[in-house]
Each structure stands twice: as C-alpha cells, then as structure tokens.
Amino acid sequence: MSQKPEAKRASRLIGWIGWAGLDAIGRLALLTGSTIIFSRLLTPRDFGITALVLTIVAVAAVFVGTPFEEALAQRRHLRLMHLRAALGASWMIGAVLLGLSFAGGQVLAERYGEPEVRHLLPVAMASIFFSGHSDIVTALARRLRKFNDVAYATLLGHVIGIALALVLAFLGYGLWALIGQRLLVVVARAAILQWRIGHLILPSLSFSHVGELGRFAGISFMARLTDNLTYLAFNNLVQLLYGVSVLGHVNMAMRLIEPIRGAIVATGHNLAFSFFARANKDQGRLRQLADQVVSQSALVTVPVFVGMAAVAPVLLPLVAGPGWDDAIGITVCLSLASAIAVPAGLIYTAFSANARPEMSLLSLVVSFAAVVTVLFGVAGLGPISVGLSRIAGDAVRAAFAIGLPAAALDWSRRQRLKALAPAWMLASVMGVIVAATAALLPIGPLAVRLVALVGLGIAVYAALLSVFGRAMFAMLASYLPRSKVAR
C-alpha cells in the first residue's frame, strides 16, 4: 500500500515534466523559427535597438510581478484577498512605470541616437500589466500544483504571440514585430492561464495584505531585480564598447540560448520549490531531496547546453544566415555559461525553500561584479569578451552556490560539488568529441550536419552515462518503470 502514493507521485511528476518538456521544446522551435525569419528581414542594428528596449521592459516587469509571485507561492496561509491586493499593487506600480516610459523613451532616443525608441518603449512597456497579472496567477497555479496548466498557457501564448508578430514582420513592420512579439505573447499567456486556472482574480488595494507578504517578497524582488539590472547594464556596456550592431549579434546569440535556458530555469525552480517547501521543516529530508534533484537535473540539462555550444558553428549559420559571424563565438560562451549556472541554480531554490532567499541575491551581486570586470578587462579581444564575461559571471554564481556555508542547509560543500561534477565532466567529454567532429568534417548541407552532430552527441553521452554514471542513470530511469507497474 505504501508504494501506491509513491508511484502516484512519480507518475504525476512525470506528467509535469512531460508538459514542461513539451513547453520548452515547443517554445524553442517557435522562437528559433521566428528568429530564422526575422534575421532575414532585419539587420543587426534592429536587433540591437529592440534588445535595449526589451531589457528595460524586463527590468520594469520585475516591479509588477516578482515581489508577489514567490511570496504568494510559499505563504503558509493564502487568502483570495492576498491575490487581489497583490494584483492591485501590481497594476498601480505598472501605471507609474508606463507613465515614466513616455519620458524615458524620449531620453533614450536622444541618448542612443535612435528616434524609434521614443515610440517603441511605451508600447513595449504596456506588457507589464499582463506580465504582473500572469505572475500572480502563476503563483496560485504553483500552490494548486497545476504545472501542466502553466506549461499549456505558456506554449499556447507563444504560438499566438509569435504568429501575430510574424504577420507584422511580413507586412513590413520589422521593429514593431520584434517589440510586439513580447507584448502579444504576454497578453495571450495571461489570458489563457487565467482561463485554465478557473479562479478570477480582480485587483483591490489593501496595503495591509501586501505587507503580510513580508521579508520573503522583498528579498525575492531584490534578487530578480539584480538579475535583470545585470542584463540591462550588460547591454548598455556592450553598446558603449562596441555599438548597436554588435549588441544585435549578442541579441541573436541570446535568442538561441535564452528560450531554452529560461524554460528550464523556470520549470526546474517551480517544480523543485514545490517539493522542497514541503520538506523545509525536516533538514535531513530537504538535503536528501536537494541532492537528488540537483544531481538528476544536472545530468539532463548540462549536456543540452554543452551540446549547443559544440554545434553552434553549424546551428547559428543555419538559423541566422550569413552576416552573423560574431554571434557564433558569443553563442558558444552563453551555452557554456548556462551549462555551469543552470543546474547550480537549484541549490538556491533549496535555500529559498528553507526561507533563505538572500543567498541568491548575494550571488547575483558577486556575479554582476565578475561580468563587469571581465567585460572591461578583456575588451581588447573584441566582441568575444561579451561571451567570456557571461561565462565568468555564471561560473562565479555556481561557485558561490557550492561554497555557501553548509550549516545553512545541512548540506556540505563536498556533497553539493559531488552532485554537479559528474554531469559537468561527462558532458565536457561529449562536447569535445562533437566539436572536434564538427571541425574535422566541415562539409555537407548545414541541416544534415546538425542532425548528424546532435545524434552523435546523444549517442556519446548515453554511452558515457551507462559506463561512468550507472547509479545516476538507474535513478533517472526508475520513475517510469514504477509508474507503469502502478498501472
């Protein structure tokens, strides 16, 4: 009898992961497809301008959603009034930011010498009303463990938003299409998620209920704000050092990496936090869960990013076409940085579940310092310094996660490193083999070469895992057989 609840939980977890995987793969396919089209209709300058605008909007979106989502998701006793008060505060902040964007657009247009910015910024800023609503409804979905609905809304929102943005692009409104893609996706996702959850949330002003969200909301907000300010400062520094066109190459590289990184980070955090939060009163159980989740996630996610780095010289020309050579090296660096930081990020999720979100905030501050130091320190190398700075920042954040005081989570530094090291080592071997093969056999159609290299990477990694990580492989594979037996 005791096996039935465990099998049921495993089956439900597999379902969540399946939907999350479909969401990630679907989003990657949609965004890659749109990038293929946009890159042939627009110039690197266009991508650079939209990168400046959308990064500002991303920072603004933190103010309307982040202070509430994590706090609402982890609060022990949640009432409808907390959700309504959070939405009311979100919309009030959003109205102020939208008003500021009109003046800000004018200032930035003069600062960068790009007159389109004065109109693009206010339109893009309108998306924050819907992103804030979406974050609050997502918090409710997480509490109800409706992860499938979150994945469904996100994927369908991208289908609708990207399709409409492509229509704008074909009609000749290229810059508006890039800006509109974010706005349309956010609006569609918010509406679909609200419908799927089935709980209508209307805004209400109640500062007392907002205040009850307390310390956790403040620190989570500061952590997300620091993360987004890093991207804002990073983009402005790149523009200062190399100009808008190089920033466009950076944006192209990020359009390949960020969709899958964002999907994996969000899905991993939401799922892991759900389990960690229920075990936060039992330090031993929390440490055991964290060790298992981090090690398994690393074995799945690290080879994805290392593989993308290995095939980037083939993938990027296939997606973007000619004229994007500087973006190849940056794509390799962003992929490797993600391989380092993404699995280590779940360590911060464990600390947050243990009511220690400040650990993530501290790591982001240190990471930002590393990004700026390396970006200026190796600027003489040219645009590749952009990618190297991201590797440095993400490596510092991963090292910080491993080196945090063990007493805070009863999880030793050695255990944390041991949870991550096998994936890093095995994926590195696989990446070297695939990259060497790509360099030695630079012939044939790009699509055929890409398929062959991806197949080689999967085969090599599976072989390495079966030899050097059998225990971990058995652990990863154990869920599916148990769910079948339960049926």
Protein Blocks (a to p, Z undefined) as FASTA:
>chain_A
ZZmmmmmmmmmmmmmmmmmmmmmmmmmmmmmmmmmmmmmmmcfklmmmmmmmmmmmmmmm
mmmmmmmmmmmmmpmbacfklmmmmmmmmmmmmmmmmmmmmmmmmmmmmmnopaklmmmm
mmmmmmmmmmmmmmmmmmmmmmnopmklmmmmmmmmmmmmmmmmmmmmmnopamlmmmmm
mmmmmmmmmmmmmmmnopacdddddfklmmmnmmmlmmmmmmmmmmmmmmmmmmmmmmmm
nojklmmmmmmmmmmmmmmmmmmmmmmmmmmmmmmmmmmmmmklmmmmmmmmmmmmmmmm
mmmmmmmmmmmmmmmmmmnoghilmmmmmmmmmmmmmmmmmmmmmmmmmmmmnopaklmm
mmmmmmmmmmmmmmmmmmmnojmlmmmmmmmmmmmmmmmmmmpcfklnopafklmmmmmm
mmmmmmmmmmmmmmmmmmmmmgcjfklmmmmmmmmmmmmmmmmmmmmmmmmmmmmmmmmm
mmmmmZZ
